[in-house]
């Protein structure tokens, strides 16, 4: 069994060996959104096949997942001994939108009772499917403008403050800046007036349409954030906000960002911190969002950037989870957003946002400012 699969546009194929000491009467493939096993909204469907294996018998099953293919055909095909099997029972959600990570559950059963279950995550890297997902209605809320609680409101405000300072200091002498994976663009949330040309690129066409309609002086390009349609050294600066944790190969993504920036140019990368204080206290690496494939720690992202030839010139931290249930046994939680959601608590949130910069290795979110080596640059 593979530990994980990557979908790039072609049908996925892999083999499993079914059977053993226990008899197996049926075999099923069940597909959900990663970490969100909610039926029916986050459930793509299930397909059950008859196995008919007695105790001690085994069989090789060839499985093909045609994700995003012809909707009139069964997307799950199983071949046994060269013969394609028909599902004995199945159900699917016709409104399901393929998400960046899928959980494919493979279940062997005997008389309706589960014998064994294996979860294989599928990382979706097909631009067409990602475009459909990020263009879906639930992704069209403008970040920060529709914050549904005090934490999101204050976190967005803190990011705006920090990035406004970073952009105005490190991008001020540049001519061309690219915002990769822009959404509706953090530049627009800060200001409509910048002294340089800004190009926004994203697969989210409705987000780009929002930019075109409201900020026509921003250039827009429909593009994956890690496969950019630009020439080498085309930009003086690049901003990759909350992107690196979404990609399968962070090193390849950073190399692509470096490629499109001229020598001496500035690259700003922001990302959640896998080693934030709450994770350290709980001795785990719980992700902020189930879509995050590769959350990195403060030291890991620093090592990654410098390992690719960038020079880190500034690092900022945003938010420190410091208000725990310290004296309770078991897993600790951040009590601030759970217990202090009233608007009068905004000063406490502002304090917590600022503390992140005083304890950057433990901060919730990180901002790295780097320079591409090669040419000297006067100024800050």
N, C-alpha and C positions, 0 to 999 in steps of 0.2 A: 504494500500500500504506500502511495506517496504521502509525505507529510503535508504537502500543500501543492496547489496547482496555480498556474498563471494563465489567464485568458487573454489572448492578444487578437482575437477576431476569428480564428479557426476553431472548429470543434475540438473539444478536449477528449483525449483518449487515454485510458489507463486500465490496468488489469487488477483483479482481486482473486484470491483463492478462497473459496467458500467451502465450509464443511470441516469435519474433524471428529472429535470424540462425541459431540452432541449432534443429534439429527437436526436438520434444517429444512423446514417445510416451505419457507418463503424468504424473499430477499427484497428490501425496499430501498428506494432512494428518496430522501426527503430534503428539500432545499428551502432555507430561510435566509433572511438578512443576517449578517454576522452579529452575533450577540443579542439579536432581537427576535427571539423565537415566539412571536405573537401571531396567533391564527385569528382571522385570515389575512389581516392587513400586511404583515411582514413575512408571509408564507407564500412562496412561489407555487409549491405543489408537492405531491407525493406520487410515486409510481411503485406499485407492488408487483413482483414477479414470482411465479411458483418455482421453487427450487427442487423439492422432492428428493432430498439427500438423506439417506439413512445414517445412523451412527457409524463412523469410520469411513464414510464416503466423502470425497472432495471433488470440486469442479472449478475450472478456471473460467472466470467471467470477464469478458472484454466490455468495458463501459465507455460509451461515448456521450458527452454532454454537448448538445448543440445549443449553447446559450446565445440568444439573439438571432437564431436562424428562422426558418419558415415556421410561423406560428400555427400553421395547419397540421404540422407533423409533431409527433411526440418528441420533446427535446431530450428525452433520456432513452437511449437505445442500448440494449444489452444483448451481446452475442455469446452463445455457449456452444462450443463444438462446431463453430462455423455457421450456426443457425441463429438468426435474429429472433428474440423472444418477444411476445406480445404481453403487455401488462395485464394482469388479472383484475386489477382495480387501480384507479388513478383519480386525482383531483388536481386542478390548477386554478390559480387566481389570474383571470384575464387582464386585470388592471395592475399586476405587479410590474414594478420598474426595477430593472437589475441594478443593484447597488455596487459600490466599489469593492466590497468584500461579501462573498456568499459563504454560508455554512452548508456544505453538502454532507448530510447524515446518511451513512450506510448502515442498515440494520438487518441483521439476520434473526429470524424468528422461528419458533417451533410451536405450531398450534395456536398462534396468536400471541404467544409469550416471547418476549425479547431474549435472545441468546447472547448477542454481542452487538455493540454499537460503536462506530468509528466516525469521528467528525473530521472532514477534510476541508480546510479553508481554501476558497478559490479567490485569488486576487485579480480583479478585472482591470486590464490595461488596454482594452479595446476603445479607441477614441470615440467611436460611434455610440457605444453603450454608455460611456461616461458622459457624453454630451446629453443624451436623453435623461440621465439621472440628475445631472446638475441643472438641467433646464426645467425640471419638474416644479410644480407650483410651490411645494413646501420649501424649496430652496430659493425662492424669489424675494423673501423678506430682506430688506436692506439692513445689513449688519449694523447694530447699534441704534438704529432709528426706531426699531420696534422691540427693544429690550423688554423682556417680560418680567424681570425682577431686578432688585437693587444690585445684586452682584453683577449681572451682565451689564447693567447701566454703568456701574462704576468701573468695571474692567475695561469696557470700551472707552470710557473717558480717559482712563489711565494710558491705554495704548495710544490714543490720539495725542495726549500730551507728550509722551515719550517719543513717538515717531515724528511728531512735528519738530521737536528739538533735533532729532537725528537728521531728518531730511534737510532742515534749514542749515545745519552745520556742515554736513558732509556732501550734500548734493548742490550746494549753492553756486559753485563755479562750473557746473556741468551744462551740456547742451542737449543731450538726449538720454532719457531714462526710460527703462522698460519695467513695467509692473507685471510679473508673471503670476498666473493664477489669480488674477486681479479681483474677480467678482465685480462688484460695483466700484472698486478701487478705494483703498485707504487714503490715497492722495485727495480724492474728492471729499472724503469725510473731514479732512483737515482744512482744505482750502480749495477754491476754484482757480486761484491765481498762483502760478509757479513760473519762475524765470527760465524754465527749460521745457523742451518738448517731451510729453509723456505718452508712451505707447502702452496700452492695456491689452493683455492677451489672456484668453480664457476659453474653455469649451462651453461655458454657460452663455448661450446666445441671448436670452432675455436680459441677463445682467449687462452684457455689452450694449444691448439696445437701450437700456436705461442710461448708460453713459452717453451714447450717441445723441439721445433725445435731450438730455439735460446738460451735457458738457461737450458740445460739438468740437471744442478745441482740443479734446483728448483724442488721440488716435486709437482705433480698436482693431484687433486682429484675432480671429477665431483660431485658437491654437492650444495644444496641450502644453502644460507648463514645463515639461521635461523633454520636449522635442520641438524646439523653437525654429520657426521658418525665417531665421535671420542669418546674416553673414557674420563671419568672425570679426570681433571688435567693432560691431556696428553701433554699440551704445557706450556711453561714458559711465553709466550707473545702472544698477539693477536692484529691484526690491522683490524678494520672495517671502511673502507673509503667510505663515502657517501652512507651508506647502511641503517641506522636506519630510514631515512625519507621515504624509500620505503616499509616498512613493516606495516601490519595492527596493530600489537600489539608490539610496541617498547619495552615494559617491558619484554615480553616473549623472544624477541630477545636478549636483554641484559642478561637475565638469562641463555640462552643457551651459550652465549659467556663466561660468568663467569664459567659455568659448565666445559668447556674444558680447563680451565686455572688453574694451581696449586695455592694453597694459597701463597700469596706474589707476584704472577705474575703480569705482566703489561698488561693493555688493553688500546689501543689507539682508540678513536672514533672521526671521523670527520663528520660534517654535516652542511648544510646551516642553517642560523639563521633566524627563522621566525620573530624575532623582530629586524631585521637589520634596520639601520637608515631610509632607504627609506620607509619601511613599517610603521615605527613609524610616519614619517612625513605625510604619507597618511592615517594614522589610519586604516590600513588594514593588512591582513596576506596573501598577494599575494605570491604564490609559485614560486620558481625558475624554476621548470619543472612540466608540468602537470602530470607526472608519480609519483610525490611525494605525498604520502598519508598522511604522518605525519611529516611535518616540525615543529620542536620545537624551542622555544626561548632559549637564553642563560641560563636563570633561570630554564626553564623547563627541559633541558637536564641535567643540574647540579643536580637538584632535583631527576631526574630519576636515574642517576648513583649512587648517594649517597643513595637513597632509596633502592637500591638493594644491598647495603653493600660495594660498592666500595669507595675508598678514592681518591678524585681528588687531584693530586699532581702538575699539571700544566695545564694551559689553554692558548691557543694562538688564536689570531684573524687574519683573512686574508681579506683584502680589506675593505675600507670604502667608501660607496656611499656618497660623500659630494658635488659634483658639480651638483646642481639642478637648475631648472628654478624657482628660489626662488620667483620671483615677478609676476609669472603668476598664475591666478586663476585656481582652479581645481586641478586635479591630477598632482603631481610632477613626473618627470622622471630623471633618471641618465644620465646626458649629456655627461659624459666622453666617453663611448663607442659609443654614437650616433654622436658626433661632432668632436671627436679627435681620429680618426682612422688611422692617418698617423704614420709611423714608427718613425718620429722625436719626437713624443709625448711619447715615452717609458719612459723617466724620470718621467713624470707626473703619469703614471701608477704605476711605482715602488714606488712613494711617496704614492699613494692611497693604494697600497697593504700593506705598512708598517703602515699606519695610523690605519688599522684594529686592529693591536695588541695594540695600545695605547688606543683604545676605544672598548674593546672586547665585552661588552654587545650590542654594536651597529654594530659590524662587519658583513660582508656579509657571511663569512664562519668561522666555529669554529673547533678547534682541542683540544680535551680533553685527557689528560694523567691520567690514574687511576691505582690504585693498588688494587688487591683483598686482602681482609683482611685475616689474619690467621697466617702468618709466618713473622718474621722479615727479613729485607733485608738490608745488608750493602751497602754503596755506595750512589750514587745520588738518 
